[in-house]
């Protein structure tokens, strides 16, 4: 199971690395539809595995890794489409990303609950569940192609033969000459190899990308903390592993709360108020992580005898931690990607910033795992390490987004 899980994670990481190129080349809408079609095919193929193949961990992991790879482009593609539509309206872009984030989280919860209910209703036949998922992905692809526009369509009045703006991918076309101009979001059509290499060089050669990426890694650590939280719940509370697994939803609920609370950010009138909002978030997140470090120490059972109460304390602290990182995780990459500096490389920036967060967070979790296994109070040391990284990441992020916030016009 552990080997299969690592293979699936590798599929997602590989997707974060290369799917920005695909999205930059095809555009958000077409990438979204193409990859959802791929998910539909992969899910249907998964349901058709022979009994022997389905019992093989390598075949099982390969199918799931393929679907994880295909899924990894969806966030980038959606963010590119939203950035095209609301590039000049920071408040509406933030509201759109918040709604997208909430729907994504709700979809995750619905798929877990609905998938479990469906599996029970069909007598435990996972093949039927996989085929239902395939049909859902195919429906999403049809919706993407039929109802989503890559960028706003600007219908211009005037004489016949004027410029007709189409999608961001296709660019604008003159009805007399048939020649192509810039896209409706001001970027040139991206089809050649050079048009893909240039945005990559622009992003990777930018110092701001690396600084924002290192700050984003702190939020990425908080976002993925639910992967280790179940074991922490078990050690602190002494409750069953199955119950503690359900308690890890405190991280998901914290992110939902943070997204809802983050709506006030763009209602703040000055850059100074926005910076204070972010500073409070980072301070509370670091304090919550330090509180979890105290929970991992030997003194908590002496102060709180009830395992249920200890679990509740961990749930509150972990929820507060993820809540305070939620806004930064979802909003700041899109805020930076919409700046003039990355106008022609939105997809590449969003995809690579997630990839960098993944690459920096992975060794940290490996290190915390060694701490937990080698030291008597390893969990306390692990959470202290995370507290330090949260403070360092917050300092980097605040230092580099402050000029943007002061110059931003809502």
Long-range contacts (C-beta under 8 A, 24 or more apart in sequence): 1-57, 3-57, 3-61, 4-57, 4-60, 4-61, 4-64, 7-61, 7-62, 7-64, 7-65, 8-61, 8-64, 8-65, 8-68, 9-68, 10-65, 11-64, 11-65, 11-66, 11-67, 11-68, 11-69, 11-72, 12-68, 12-69, 12-71, 12-72, 12-358, 13-355, 13-358, 13-359, 13-362, 14-69, 15-68, 15-69, 15-70, 15-71, 15-72, 15-73, 16-72, 16-351, 16-352, 16-354, 16-355, 16-358, 17-351, 17-352, 17-355, 19-69, 19-72, 19-73, 19-76, 19-351, 20-76, 20-200, 20-347, 20-348, 20-349, 20-350, 20-351, 20-352, 20-355, 21-196, 21-200, 21-348, 22-73, 23-73, 23-76, 23-77, 23-80, 23-347, 23-348, 23-351, 24-190, 24-195, 24-196, 24-199, 24-345, 24-347, 24-348, 25-190, 25-191, 25-195, 25-196, 26-169, 27-80, 27-150, 27-167, 27-168, 27-169, 27-190, 28-76, 28-77, 28-78, 28-79, 28-80, 28-81, 28-84, 28-150, 28-168, 28-347, 29-77, 29-81, 29-144, 29-145, 29-148, 29-149, 29-150, 29-167, 29-169, 30-145, 30-150, 30-169, 31-73, 31-76, 31-77, 32-73, 32-74, 32-77, 32-78, 32-81, 32-140, 32-141, 32-144, 32-148, 33-141, 33-142, 33-144, 33-145, 34-141, 35-70, 35-71, 35-73, 35-74, 35-77, 36-70, 36-74, 36-137, 36-138, 36-140, 36-141, 36-144, 37-137, 37-138, 37-141, 38-70, 39-67, 39-70, 39-71, 39-134, 39-137, 40-134, 40-135, 40-137, 40-138, 40-141, 41-134, 42-66, 42-67, 42-70, 43-67, 43-130, 43-131, 43-133, 43-134, 43-137, 44-130, 44-131, 44-134, 46-130, 47-126, 47-127, 47-128, 47-130, 47-131, 47-134, 48-127, 73-351, 75-104, 75-350, 75-354, 76-347, 76-350, 76-351, 76-354, 77-347, 79-333, 79-334, 79-337, 79-346, 79-350, 80-346, 80-347, 80-350, 81-148, 81-149, 81-150, 81-151, 82-334, 83-334, 83-337, 83-338, 83-346, 84-150, 84-151, 84-152, 84-168, 84-184, 84-185, 84-346, 85-149, 85-151, 85-152, 86-338, 87-185, 87-338, 87-343, 90-266, 90-335, 90-338, 90-408, 90-409, 90-410, 91-266, 91-267, 91-410, 93-334, 93-335, 93-338, 94-262, 94-263, 94-265, 94-266, 94-331, 94-334, 94-335, 95-263, 95-266, 97-330, 97-331, 97-334, 98-259, 98-260, 98-262, 98-263, 98-330, 98-331, 101-255, 101-259, 101-326, 101-330, 102-256, 102-259, 102-260, 105-252, 105-255, 105-256, 105-259, 108-252, 109-249, 109-252, 150-183, 150-184, 151-183, 151-184, 151-185, 152-184, 152-185, 153-184, 154-184, 186-343, 187-343, 187-344, 188-344, 198-344, 199-344, 199-345, 199-347, 199-348, 200-345, 200-348, 200-352, 202-342, 202-344, 202-345, 202-348, 203-342, 203-345, 203-348, 203-349, 203-352, 204-352, 206-341, 206-342, 208-336, 208-341, 208-400, 209-349, 209-352, 209-353, 210-356, 211-396, 211-399, 211-400, 212-332, 212-333, 212-336, 212-353, 212-396, 212-397, 212-400, 212-401, 213-352, 213-353, 213-356, 213-357, 213-360, 214-356, 214-360, 214-393, 214-396, 215-332, 215-393, 215-394, 215-396, 215-397, 215-398, 215-400, 216-328, 216-329, 216-332, 216-333, 216-353, 216-354, 216-356, 216-357, 216-393, 216-397, 217-356, 217-357, 217-360, 217-361, 217-364, 217-389, 217-393, 218-325, 218-389, 218-390, 218-392, 218-393, 218-394, 218-397, 219-325, 219-328, 219-329, 219-332, 219-357, 219-393, 220-329, 220-354, 220-357, 220-358, 220-360, 220-361, 221-361, 221-364, 221-365, 221-386, 221-389, 221-390, 221-393, 222-251, 222-285, 222-321, 222-322, 222-325, 222-329, 222-390, 223-255, 223-322, 223-325, 223-329, 224-361, 224-365, 225-251, 225-318, 225-321, 225-322, 225-386, 226-251, 226-252, 227-365, 228-365, 228-368, 228-369, 229-314, 229-318, 231-372, 232-292, 232-296, 232-314, 232-379, 233-311, 233-314, 235-296, 235-379, 236-295, 236-296, 236-300, 236-310, 236-311, 236-314, 236-379, 237-307, 237-308, 237-310, 237-311, 237-314, 238-307, 239-307, 239-308, 239-311, 244-311, 247-311, 247-314, 247-315, 250-314, 250-315, 250-316, 250-318, 250-319, 250-322, 251-318, 251-319, 251-322, 252-322, 253-319, 254-318, 254-319, 254-320, 254-321, 254-322, 254-323, 254-326, 255-322, 255-323, 255-325, 255-326, 255-329, 256-326, 257-319, 257-323, 257-326, 258-322, 258-323, 258-324, 258-325, 258-326, 258-327, 259-326, 259-327, 259-330, 261-323, 261-326, 261-327, 262-326, 262-327, 262-330, 262-331, 265-327, 265-331, 266-410, 269-410, 271-402, 271-405, 271-406, 271-407, 271-408, 272-406, 274-405, 275-398, 275-402, 275-405, 278-327, 278-328, 278-394, 278-397, 278-398, 278-401, 279-394, 279-398, 280-324, 281-324, 281-325, 281-327, 281-328, 282-324, 282-328, 282-390, 282-391, 282-394, 282-397, 282-398, 284-320, 284-321, 284-324, 285-320, 285-321, 285-324, 285-325, 285-390, 285-394, 286-387, 286-390, 286-391, 286-394, 288-317, 288-318, 288-320, 288-321, 288-324, 289-317, 289-321, 289-383, 289-386, 289-387, 289-390, 290-383, 290-384, 290-387, 291-317, 292-317, 292-318, 292-321, 292-383, 293-379, 293-380, 293-381, 293-382, 293-383, 293-384, 293-387, 294-380, 296-377, 296-378, 296-379, 296-380, 296-382, 296-383, 297-377, 297-380, 298-377, 328-397, 332-397, 332-401, 335-401, 335-404, 336-401, 336-404, 339-404, 364-389
